[in-house]
């Protein structure tokens, strides 16, 4: 069992590193057994484990293939393949933060340019909800504040992409809250960054908003990576299915 789990973990790493792409056919059991120097029964057990987690799928008469990481519906509220990989491999946390850094930076730039009065009201409401919540348990209000900014970008493609990754993005916020907010100096820095982002958008300063949003996510990523490099173990909190109103003004 332990060997099969190690093999399944190695295969997941191969998928994450791009060695096996989504929809790509997986080598045969014989080829994998020869390459990984284990028995075919171990390979069979490892593949069965990956299939159970939805990471691979078997097509009758064709073999096993890497699953599509993002469901066609764009709904990642269920435990899909990416969610499993996120929970099992620490590197995926930083992959997601890279995505947040780029897309939320652009969203902040556009929101500062395009936000309507109603958008600014929703952003203000979300920001005040964030300020009013205990910083040790404010992941959803934190995410709600960033989501309000994304919606104020008025770029439907950007909104759709980030909404399709909603639960995984919330996971990165939860990781930040759980690991950084208990430390007073980190919490103070994050509160300051949120305030600077809010002020830049309300003042209609796109370049400043983008710079602050990008720096905020980069700070979170770098700080958590430093914690791991120094021997710490990051707290990873699974996201429960969100049955509340998804509108950012109603979160937190």
Helices and strands as residue ranges (DSSP letters): H 2-16, H 29-36, H 40-52, E 56-59, E 63-66, H 81-88, H 91-114, H 117-132, H 139-151, H 156-164, H 166-179, H 184-202, H 206-229, G 248-250
